[in-house]
Amino acid sequence: MFGVVVHADEPVVNNQPLTKAEIQQGILVMKQDLHDRIDAWGANLKAEDFERGIFSGRQLNKQKRQEVCGIFQGVIDRSYKLAVENKARLPESDHKIIEDRNLFIQSFGYKNNIVDTQMGFNCRLR
């Protein structure tokens, strides 16, 4: 996404500050990745992936709920890794967010590191 350009066998590190356009493009790529992964996951659901809840009707079984949470966690993990790799290119004010993973997760709008999946369950991100 940003940071390292590979020429031959040796990476060349870009130490220029991230531009607003690079940041916006990175966010768009992250959102599209999340959307694509959830769509691909949902396209493969079968009747046996659901169970009856006492009060909630049909809901995803435990394995499928964990898979959804894994998708969100994977996107956060990749984003965090990129942020750490590009720390030198970020404004000094953003360094605190990278040093505290919880702050990093919350900077995406996940209050208390919880994702409301809008599927009847929440995921806690680490």
ChimeraX commands (.cxc) that place a marker at each C-alpha (Angstrom):
marker #1 position 0.00,0.00,0.00 radius 0.5
marker #1 position 2.68,2.53,0.95 radius 0.5
marker #1 position 6.20,2.76,2.25 radius 0.5
marker #1 position 8.50,0.38,0.44 radius 0.5
marker #1 position 9.30,0.23,-3.25 radius 0.5
marker #1 position 11.18,-2.85,-4.41 radius 0.5
marker #1 position 13.91,-2.55,-7.06 radius 0.5
marker #1 position 15.85,-5.68,-7.90 radius 0.5
marker #1 position 16.59,-7.47,-4.62 radius 0.5
marker #1 position 16.86,-4.43,-2.39 radius 0.5
marker #1 position 13.90,-2.48,-0.94 radius 0.5
marker #1 position 14.11,1.29,-1.03 radius 0.5
marker #1 position 12.40,2.93,1.93 radius 0.5
marker #1 position 10.41,6.08,1.28 radius 0.5
marker #1 position 10.92,8.46,4.21 radius 0.5
marker #1 position 8.78,11.28,2.81 radius 0.5
marker #1 position 5.76,12.14,4.97 radius 0.5
marker #1 position 2.58,10.38,3.93 radius 0.5
marker #1 position 0.40,12.55,1.76 radius 0.5
marker #1 position -3.30,13.00,2.38 radius 0.5
marker #1 position -3.94,11.18,-0.90 radius 0.5
marker #1 position -1.86,8.17,0.23 radius 0.5
marker #1 position -3.72,8.01,3.52 radius 0.5
marker #1 position -7.11,8.28,1.82 radius 0.5
marker #1 position -6.11,5.60,-0.71 radius 0.5
marker #1 position -4.94,3.32,2.11 radius 0.5
marker #1 position -8.26,3.72,3.92 radius 0.5
marker #1 position -10.20,3.01,0.73 radius 0.5
marker #1 position -8.14,-0.13,0.10 radius 0.5
marker #1 position -8.70,-1.30,3.69 radius 0.5
marker #1 position -12.47,-0.71,3.47 radius 0.5
marker #1 position -12.68,-2.47,0.11 radius 0.5
marker #1 position -10.67,-5.42,1.44 radius 0.5
marker #1 position -13.03,-5.73,4.41 radius 0.5
marker #1 position -16.08,-5.48,2.14 radius 0.5
marker #1 position -14.71,-8.04,-0.34 radius 0.5
marker #1 position -13.76,-10.52,2.39 radius 0.5
marker #1 position -17.18,-10.28,4.08 radius 0.5
marker #1 position -18.97,-10.65,0.71 radius 0.5
marker #1 position -16.88,-13.70,-0.24 radius 0.5
marker #1 position -17.45,-15.23,3.19 radius 0.5
marker #1 position -21.22,-14.59,3.02 radius 0.5
marker #1 position -21.52,-16.08,-0.46 radius 0.5
marker #1 position -20.47,-19.46,0.93 radius 0.5
marker #1 position -22.97,-19.66,3.81 radius 0.5
marker #1 position -25.15,-22.75,4.01 radius 0.5
marker #1 position -28.24,-23.61,6.05 radius 0.5
marker #1 position -26.12,-25.65,8.49 radius 0.5
marker #1 position -24.10,-22.51,9.32 radius 0.5
marker #1 position -27.06,-21.26,11.33 radius 0.5
marker #1 position -28.61,-22.32,14.60 radius 0.5
marker #1 position -31.83,-21.40,16.34 radius 0.5
marker #1 position -31.50,-18.96,19.20 radius 0.5
marker #1 position -34.03,-19.09,22.05 radius 0.5
marker #1 position -35.02,-15.44,21.68 radius 0.5
marker #1 position -33.28,-14.29,18.54 radius 0.5
marker #1 position -34.45,-16.77,15.90 radius 0.5
marker #1 position -31.79,-17.93,13.47 radius 0.5
marker #1 position -28.23,-16.87,14.15 radius 0.5
marker #1 position -24.81,-17.88,12.90 radius 0.5
marker #1 position -23.23,-20.81,14.68 radius 0.5
marker #1 position -20.15,-20.24,16.84 radius 0.5
marker #1 position -17.64,-21.22,14.13 radius 0.5
marker #1 position -19.13,-18.78,11.62 radius 0.5
marker #1 position -19.25,-15.97,14.20 radius 0.5
marker #1 position -15.54,-16.60,14.88 radius 0.5
marker #1 position -14.82,-16.47,11.16 radius 0.5
marker #1 position -16.49,-13.04,10.88 radius 0.5
marker #1 position -14.51,-11.77,13.86 radius 0.5
marker #1 position -11.35,-13.18,12.26 radius 0.5
marker #1 position -12.00,-11.14,9.13 radius 0.5
marker #1 position -12.27,-7.91,11.12 radius 0.5
marker #1 position -9.19,-8.84,13.19 radius 0.5
marker #1 position -7.20,-9.64,10.06 radius 0.5
marker #1 position -7.93,-6.26,8.49 radius 0.5
marker #1 position -6.94,-4.47,11.72 radius 0.5
marker #1 position -3.76,-6.58,11.99 radius 0.5
marker #1 position -2.69,-5.74,8.43 radius 0.5
marker #1 position -3.50,-2.05,8.92 radius 0.5
marker #1 position -1.53,-1.94,12.17 radius 0.5
marker #1 position 1.44,-3.66,10.56 radius 0.5
marker #1 position 1.45,-1.09,7.75 radius 0.5
marker #1 position 1.17,1.76,10.24 radius 0.5
marker #1 position 4.14,0.44,12.22 radius 0.5
marker #1 position 6.19,-0.06,9.05 radius 0.5
marker #1 position 5.39,3.51,7.98 radius 0.5
marker #1 position 5.71,5.14,11.41 radius 0.5
marker #1 position 8.58,7.35,10.24 radius 0.5
marker #1 position 6.35,8.77,7.52 radius 0.5
marker #1 position 3.48,9.61,9.88 radius 0.5
marker #1 position 3.12,12.92,11.70 radius 0.5
marker #1 position 4.60,12.92,15.21 radius 0.5
marker #1 position 1.08,13.31,16.64 radius 0.5
marker #1 position 0.10,9.89,15.23 radius 0.5
marker #1 position 3.03,8.06,16.84 radius 0.5
marker #1 position 1.14,7.77,20.15 radius 0.5
marker #1 position -1.71,5.97,18.38 radius 0.5
marker #1 position 0.69,3.43,16.92 radius 0.5
marker #1 position 2.43,2.86,20.25 radius 0.5
marker #1 position -0.91,1.93,21.86 radius 0.5
marker #1 position -2.69,-0.76,19.85 radius 0.5
marker #1 position -5.98,-0.09,21.66 radius 0.5
marker #1 position -5.84,3.57,20.61 radius 0.5
marker #1 position -5.07,2.45,17.07 radius 0.5
marker #1 position -8.15,0.18,16.99 radius 0.5
marker #1 position -10.33,2.88,18.51 radius 0.5
marker #1 position -9.12,5.36,15.88 radius 0.5
marker #1 position -11.16,3.31,13.38 radius 0.5
marker #1 position -14.30,4.10,15.37 radius 0.5
marker #1 position -14.51,0.83,17.32 radius 0.5
marker #1 position -15.50,1.98,20.82 radius 0.5
marker #1 position -13.84,-0.21,23.47 radius 0.5
marker #1 position -12.41,-2.31,20.60 radius 0.5
marker #1 position -15.86,-3.78,19.87 radius 0.5
marker #1 position -17.23,-4.25,16.35 radius 0.5
marker #1 position -21.00,-4.28,16.03 radius 0.5
marker #1 position -21.32,-6.72,13.15 radius 0.5
marker #1 position -25.02,-5.94,12.73 radius 0.5
marker #1 position -25.54,-9.71,12.58 radius 0.5
marker #1 position -26.70,-10.17,16.16 radius 0.5
marker #1 position -23.26,-10.44,17.78 radius 0.5
marker #1 position -20.20,-8.30,18.45 radius 0.5
marker #1 position -16.49,-8.95,18.00 radius 0.5
marker #1 position -13.77,-7.77,20.37 radius 0.5
marker #1 position -10.59,-6.74,18.57 radius 0.5
marker #1 position -7.13,-7.18,20.07 radius 0.5
marker link #1:1,2 radius 0.2
marker link #1:2,3 radius 0.2
marker link #1:3,4 radius 0.2
marker link #1:4,5 radius 0.2
marker link #1:5,6 radius 0.2
marker link #1:6,7 radius 0.2
marker link #1:7,8 radius 0.2
marker link #1:8,9 radius 0.2
marker link #1:9,10 radius 0.2
marker link #1:10,11 radius 0.2
marker link #1:11,12 radius 0.2
marker link #1:12,13 radius 0.2
marker link #1:13,14 radius 0.2
marker link #1:14,15 radius 0.2
marker link #1:15,16 radius 0.2
marker link #1:16,17 radius 0.2
marker link #1:17,18 radius 0.2
marker link #1:18,19 radius 0.2
marker link #1:19,20 radius 0.2
marker link #1:20,21 radius 0.2
marker link #1:21,22 radius 0.2
marker link #1:22,23 radius 0.2
marker link #1:23,24 radius 0.2
marker link #1:24,25 radius 0.2
marker link #1:25,26 radius 0.2
marker link #1:26,27 radius 0.2
marker link #1:27,28 radius 0.2
marker link #1:28,29 radius 0.2
marker link #1:29,30 radius 0.2
marker link #1:30,31 radius 0.2
marker link #1:31,32 radius 0.2
marker link #1:32,33 radius 0.2
marker link #1:33,34 radius 0.2
marker link #1:34,35 radius 0.2
marker link #1:35,36 radius 0.2
marker link #1:36,37 radius 0.2
marker link #1:37,38 radius 0.2
marker link #1:38,39 radius 0.2
marker link #1:39,40 radius 0.2
marker link #1:40,41 radius 0.2
marker link #1:41,42 radius 0.2
marker link #1:42,43 radius 0.2
marker link #1:43,44 radius 0.2
marker link #1:44,45 radius 0.2
marker link #1:45,46 radius 0.2
marker link #1:46,47 radius 0.2
marker link #1:47,48 radius 0.2
marker link #1:48,49 radius 0.2
marker link #1:49,50 radius 0.2
marker link #1:50,51 radius 0.2
marker link #1:51,52 radius 0.2
marker link #1:52,53 radius 0.2
marker link #1:53,54 radius 0.2
marker link #1:54,55 radius 0.2
marker link #1:55,56 radius 0.2
marker link #1:56,57 radius 0.2
marker link #1:57,58 radius 0.2
marker link #1:58,59 radius 0.2
marker link #1:59,60 radius 0.2
marker link #1:60,61 radius 0.2
marker link #1:61,62 radius 0.2
marker link #1:62,63 radius 0.2
marker link #1:63,64 radius 0.2
marker link #1:64,65 radius 0.2
marker link #1:65,66 radius 0.2
marker link #1:66,67 radius 0.2
marker link #1:67,68 radius 0.2
marker link #1:68,69 radius 0.2
marker link #1:69,70 radius 0.2
marker link #1:70,71 radius 0.2
marker link #1:71,72 radius 0.2
marker link #1:72,73 radius 0.2
marker link #1:73,74 radius 0.2
marker link #1:74,75 radius 0.2
marker link #1:75,76 radius 0.2
marker link #1:76,77 radius 0.2
marker link #1:77,78 radius 0.2
marker link #1:78,79 radius 0.2
marker link #1:79,80 radius 0.2
marker link #1:80,81 radius 0.2
marker link #1:81,82 radius 0.2
marker link #1:82,83 radius 0.2
marker link #1:83,84 radius 0.2
marker link #1:84,85 radius 0.2
marker link #1:85,86 radius 0.2
marker link #1:86,87 radius 0.2
marker link #1:87,88 radius 0.2
marker link #1:88,89 radius 0.2
marker link #1:89,90 radius 0.2
marker link #1:90,91 radius 0.2
marker link #1:91,92 radius 0.2
marker link #1:92,93 radius 0.2
marker link #1:93,94 radius 0.2
marker link #1:94,95 radius 0.2
marker link #1:95,96 radius 0.2
marker link #1:96,97 radius 0.2
marker link #1:97,98 radius 0.2
marker link #1:98,99 radius 0.2
marker link #1:99,100 radius 0.2
marker link #1:100,101 radius 0.2
marker link #1:101,102 radius 0.2
marker link #1:102,103 radius 0.2
marker link #1:103,104 radius 0.2
marker link #1:104,105 radius 0.2
marker link #1:105,106 radius 0.2
marker link #1:106,107 radius 0.2
marker link #1:107,108 radius 0.2
marker link #1:108,109 radius 0.2
marker link #1:109,110 radius 0.2
marker link #1:110,111 radius 0.2
marker link #1:111,112 radius 0.2
marker link #1:112,113 radius 0.2
marker link #1:113,114 radius 0.2
marker link #1:114,115 radius 0.2
marker link #1:115,116 radius 0.2
marker link #1:116,117 radius 0.2
marker link #1:117,118 radius 0.2
marker link #1:118,119 radius 0.2
marker link #1:119,120 radius 0.2
marker link #1:120,121 radius 0.2
marker link #1:121,122 radius 0.2
marker link #1:122,123 radius 0.2
marker link #1:123,124 radius 0.2
marker link #1:124,125 radius 0.2
marker link #1:125,126 radius 0.2
view
